Amino acid sequence: MSETNENGAIGSRGGGDYDFDLVVLGAGPGGYTAAFRAADLGLKVALVERYPSLGGVCLNVGCIPSKALLHAAAVIDEAAAMADHGVVFPAPDIDIDKLRGWKEKIVGQLTGGLASMAKRRGVTVIQGDGAFKTDHEMHVEMAAADTDQENRTVSFALAIIAAGSQAFKLPGLPWDDPRVMDSTDALELNDVPARLLVIGGGIIGLEMASVYRGLGSEVTVVELTDQLMPGTDSDLVRPLQKRISTQYTGIYVNTKVTSVIPGNDALEVGFEGSKVPENTTYDRVLVSVGRTPNGLKIGAEAAGVEVTESGFIPVDRQMRTNVPHIFAIGDIIGQPMLAHKATHEAKIAAEVCAGLKSAFDARVIPSVAYTDPEIAWAGLTQTQAKDQGIDYKIGKFPWAASGRAMGLGRTEGSTKLLFDPVTKRLLGAGIVGPHAGDLIAECVLAIEMGCEAEDISLSIHPHPTLSETIAMSAEVFEGTITDLYIPRRK
């Protein structure tokens, strides 16, 4: 076994008396990425995961299954929309068990692949609930039903905390009633309720609303703040709200849920606000009001690791906590709580553990709402620019002028780029429309590379595509656009 040097990395000298060079707590996208990268760099690694399958919330009960179901809902919507263009399909016959099975098959294939890669890399997977015993020991409590395994304590030279977050349980609600769901419950897809109330108009709540509306539920959304997807530029949210307002039973902002009372046939919900839903009974209620980090649930104090009152663990640019040989990544270190952020942090932590010079240096982290239409943004937003007094100029191209968007029958979208008015460099981007989540990657690269408007506009984009709206937005900023008529600037 190797021992750690004064910087917390595995050194070249032998003689350390630990079971593992590195223990990673949590096997979500961040955790398994850290474990695999560290193993590839030659460390002896253990990966501790409380659930039976690797992949964490994202793969098992989050990103992956939700996107599969969102695809199903999108296909149903697209088929129905073609009736306006002369192609009429019969109403869908939904086999809920088969749909659930398809979702679970996708998850199974991915989790099985992770298990195989862990084995091939020589990563020891320990299933159980891990918590620090000391700063070099972790106690793993096996599941009560797991009679083949015994509780164990493993020692380590280094540790990476990737314990993630969990859905926030809004207090005062009857959580013992299975009709009250969080996002994990909703993805189990036990049935399609006739009437569904979604509490919380953020990304997760709106994504699940899309799924259930597509499958046939009458959906009502209530949001405590004054707009859906709080914090997102309002012009990006507007096309989404306009579209779903014709599909949902109701969308209510500035509205608070005051009570949920279980009845024999339905849940009776109380509301407070200037305008509240007329209907107050629902077959199911989905609560999606954010996530909380798990920093207070891992025995961090036993290792001397600093944790905030809200459960976050502060780290430096190398993902190191206040304890030099213990690192943390992902949701547990702060916003944004995104899988693609966690995987980048994971590689940095693993590389530092192996003695490499690595640090987190991303200029931007993209965000995507997989609603219909999708909303994606990266870098500086208009809201942030105004709040922080940052000077900017906009180049915006409406998809109503895009031939590709017209062919898709989806002209409600737009592409917006924010530029520094002096240097002409791209500061931020926002896109709303189908495939916005795929399109935003070009903008991320442009910001990372320090591209100027001309770099984007002079890069030849294929036609007709949605991607060319990015180049055209840059042309709008430059004043060289020919696909729109914009009066000449003085």
N, C-alpha and C positions, 0 to 999 in steps of 0.2 A: 504494500500500500504506500501511496505517496502522502506527503504531509503538505500543509498549506504554508505559503510564505507570508510575510508581514502584510502583503496587500490583499490577502484572502484568496489567492489563486493557488492551484496545485503546483507545487514546486517540483524540481527534478530529483530531489533527494528522497530516498526510500526511508522506511522505518516507522511511518505513521501506523497507529493501531486502531483503525476504523473499519467497520464492515464495508463501507462504500466511500468512494471519493466524493460522490455527490448524491444527495437525495432530493428529488423534486416532489413537492407536495401539490397534487392536483394534475389531472391528465386531460385538461381541455386543450384547445389549440396552442396556448402558450406553454402549458406543461409538457405535452408530448414533444413539441418542437424543441424545447430546452433539453429534454432528456435525450432525444435523438441526436441533436447537434453535439452535445457533450460526449456522447458515446462515440460519434464519428471522430471526435478529437482525442479519443483514447482514454477517457475517464471510465471508471467502473461506476455505473449509475443504477439507482433504484428509483422507480416511479410509483408513488403511493396515490391510489385513487379509491375513493369511498364507494363508487358505483361499479357494477359488474363489468361495464364496457368502458374502454378508453374513448376519449373525445369530448368529455365534459358536457356542459349545458348546450354549447353551440351545436355539436354534432348529434347528440342524443335527443334533446328536447328544446332546440332553439333554431339556430340559423338554417340548418339543413332540412329538417322536416317541415319547417314553416315555408321554405321556398318551394318544396315539392307541392305542398297544398296550394300555395299561391299560384303555381303554374296551372294546376287543375282548375282553379277558379278563373284564371285568365282565359283558358281555352273555352270555357263555358261562355264567358262574356264576349269573346271574339266571334264565336259561332253565332250568338244571338245578334251581334251588331251587323253581321253580313246580310241580315234580312233587309236592311235599308238599301242594299246594293244589288238586290235581286237573287241572293243565294239564301234559301231558307232551310234551316235544319229543324228537325223535330226537337221538342223539349228533352233535355238530358234525363236519362234514367240512372240515378246515382246509386251504386252498390257501395254503401258506406264501409262494409267489412273489407271489400276488395280494395277500395281506395286506401283504407288504413293499412292494409297489408302491403300495398305498393310503397307507401311512405316508410314502413318499417323495414322493407327489403333494402331500400336505399341506405337507411341508417346502418343496417346490418352489414352491408357490403363495405361501407366505409370503416366501421368500427373493427370489422374483421381484418381489414387491410392494416389498420394501426397495430393490432395485436401481432400480426405477422411481422411487421417491420420492427417492432420492439424485440421480438424473439431473434430475428436475424441480426440485430445490432448488439445482442447480448444485454439488453436492458432488463433488469429484474423488476417485474410488475408485482406490487404488493397491494392486494385489495383490502381495504379497510379504512377506518376513520382515523387519519393521522393528526397528531398534536405533539408539539415540542415537549420534551421532558427536561432537557437541558439545552445549552446552545450547541451541543454536539450529539444529541440523542433525540430520536423521535419515537413515540409510542404509537403503535398502530392497533386500534381496537377493531377486531373482526365483527362482521355482521352477526347478529344473534342467530340467524338461520343457518349460518355457515359452520356446520359441525366438523368439517374436515380441516379447518384452520384454527390456529390458536393465536391469541393476542401475542404480539412480539414488540420488542424494542430494538431499533436499529441505530447504529452509530454512523456518523458521517463527518468528513472533513469540511464539506461545503453543503449548503442547502439553497434551493431556489423555491420560494413560496409562489405558487400559482393556483391558489385556492379559490379564486374567482368571486362571484357574487350570487345573490339569490333574489327572487322577486320579492318586492316589498309587500308585506301583508298589511293592508290598510286596517288600522284598529277599529274595533266596534262592529265588525261584520261577522256573520255566522259562518266562520270558516269550516266548521264541522259539517255543514250542509254541502254535499257534493255538487249542488247546483251553483255554488259560488266558486268560481275558478280563477286561478292565475294562469299565466301563459303556458306553463307546463301542462296543467290540466286540460287546457283548451286544445293542445296539440295531440292529446290522446284520442280525440275525435270519437268520443263515446256515442254521440248522436248529433243530429242537426236540430237544434231547438227552433221552434216556430218563432219565438220572440227572444232576442238576445240584447241585453244591455251591456255596453262596453264603457267602463269607468276609466277614463284616461284617454285623451286624444293625442298621445305621443306615437312614436314610430311603431312600437310593438302592438299597441292597442289597435291602431289603424290597419296594420297588416293582418291581424287576426280577424278584424271586422270584414276585411276584403274576402278572406277565406270563407267565413260563414255566410256572408251575403251571397257569394257565388254559389254556395251549396244549397241556398234556399231560405236562409233565416231572414226574418225582418229585423234589421239592426238599428239600434239607437245608440248614439255616442254622446257622452257628456264629458266636458273638459272644464277644469276649474279656472284656467286662465282665459285670456280674451282671444286666443286663436289656437287652432290645431297645430300640433308640432311646435310647441313654444320654443322661441329662440331662433327658429328658421326664418329666413327672409320671407316676408308676407307675399311677395309677388311669385315666389316659388310654390307656396302653399295654395294660393288662390285657384289655380286650375284644378288641383286635386279636390278642393272643397266644392267647387262648382260641379264637378262630375259626380261626386258621391252624394251631394245633396239631392240629386234626382233618383238615387238608388236606395238610400237609407230612409227609414221611417222618420228619423230626425237627427239633427246635429245641434247640440246646445253647448255654447261656450259660456264662460262666467257662471257655471252651474255646479253646485255642490251636492253630493249625495249625503243625506243626513241619516238615513237608516235603510237597512235591508231586513225585512221581517219574513221568515219562512212561513209559507202556508202549505196546505195539503196539495194544492194544484199549481201554485205559482209562488214567486217571490214578490212581495209587496215592497216597493222602493219609495222612499221619501226624498224630495228634492228641495233645494233652496237656490233662488236666483231670480233675476228679472224676468226670465222666460224659462219655464220648466216644461218637461214632457207632459202631455195630457194623459197618456197611458202610464200607469204606475205598476203594472204587473208584468213579470217576465218569467220565461221558463228557465233561463240561465242568466247569470251575471258574470261577466269577465272583468276582473280588476287588473288594470295594467297602469300603475302609477309610478313606475321606476324600479330600480334594483338597488340593493344594499350590499356592500362588500363584506366578505367573511373574515375580516382581520381579527375580530374579537372571539372567533370560534376555534382557533388553532393553537391555543396555549402559547401565544407569542411571548407573553410575559416571562415564561419559564426560560426562554432563550435570551431575554433581555432586548427583544425587538420592539422598537417604538411603534405604537399603533394609536391613531387618533380616536377621539370619542365616537366618531361615525364609522370606524372600522377600516379606514384606509391606512396603508403603510407607506411612509415617506421613503423615497429612494433618490440616489443621485443619477447622473447620466449614464453610469455603468450598471444601473439597477441594484446597487448595493444599499442595504439598509444601514442603520446605525451600528449594527454588528458586522464587522468587515467581511466575515466568511458566510454571511447569510444575505441572499438576494431576494427580490420580489418583482413580479411582473404581472401584467394584465389588469383585469378589473380592480384588483385589490389595491393597486397603487394610485388609482384615480381615473378621472374622465379623460377622453371618452372611453366608455366601456365597449370596446370593439375587438373582435377576434383578430383582425388583421393588424391592429396595433400590438396585441399581445404576442403574436408570432415574431414580429420584428424585435420586440424587447427580449423575447426568449433567446434568440440567437446571440444577442449582445451579452446577456447574462452568462450563457453557456461558454462563450468565447473568453470572457473575462475569467471565468472559473478555470479555464484551461491555460491561462497565462497570456492570452492574446490581448493586444491593445485595441479595444473596441468601445464605442460609446454611442448612445442614441443621438442621432443628428438629423432626424427627419424634419423638413421644413413644414410639411403639411400632412395631415391624416384625413383621408376622405371619409365622408359619411354618406350612407345611402338608406333611403326609406323605400322598401320594395312594395310600395302601394301601387295603385293603378290610377293615374300615371305615377311612375317612379319619380322620386326627388333625390338629387345628389348634389353635394357641394364639397369644395375643398379650398383650403386657404382662407383668406380674408372674406368675410361676408359683408354685405351692405350694413347690416345691423351693427356688426362689430366696428366697422369703419366710422359710422356715425357716432357710436358711443365713445370711441377712443379718439375722435377728432382727426382721423387719418384722411388725408386728401386722396381722392381717387377719381377716375373717369371710367365710364361704362361703355362697353360695346355689346349690344344685345340684338339677337336675331330671332324673330318670331317664327315658329314652325309653320304658321299659316302660309309662309312664303317658301316652304320646303316641299319640293316635288315628292320626295320620299315619304314625308309625313302625310301628304295628301293621299298617296297611294295606300297608306296604312289606315286612312280614315281617322288620323289622330293629330289634328292640327292645333290642339290646345296648348302644346308645349312651347318652350323657349329655351334658348341658351344665352347665358349672361356671363361676360368676362369683366373683371375689375382690373384696371391697369394703373400703375403709377403714372401720373400725368407728366412727370419730368423725365424719368428713365425709360418709360414705355414698357416696363417689365410687368409681366402678369403677376398679380397679387392674389387673386382668388377667382373662383368660378362657381356658378350654380346652374344646374340643368334640371328641367322638369319635362317629363315625357317618357314614352316607352324606351326601355334600355338606357335610361340615364345613368344607371349604376355602372354600365359597361363604358359609356362615353366619358365619364369623369376621369378615367385613368389617364387619358391623353393630357388633360389639364394638370393632373398631379405631376406628371413627368415634366411638363412645360415649366411649372413653378420650381420644381427641384433643379432644373437645368438653367434657371434664370432667363427663360425665353422672353424676348420682346414681342410686341404685337406683330411686327414684320416677320419674325421667325415663324409665327403660326400661320399668318395669312399667305406667305409664300411657299409653305409646305403644301404640295398638291394633294388634296383629299379626293378620294374616289367619288364619282357622281353616278347615280343619285343615292346618297346615303344620309343618314342622320349625322354622321361624324363631320360632314362638311359645314354643318351649322356652327361648329367651333371656329373654323377658318373664317366664315362669314361674319361672325361676331367680332373677330379681330379686324376685319375689313370695315365694319361699321365704326369701330373706334378710330381707325386710321382715316376714314372718309373716302375709301376707295371702293366701297360696295357698289356693285352693279345689279344685284338681284333685288335690291330695294331702291326706291327713290327717296333720298334724304337731302333736303335743301343744302346747298353748298355753304360751308362755314365761312364766315367773314374773317 
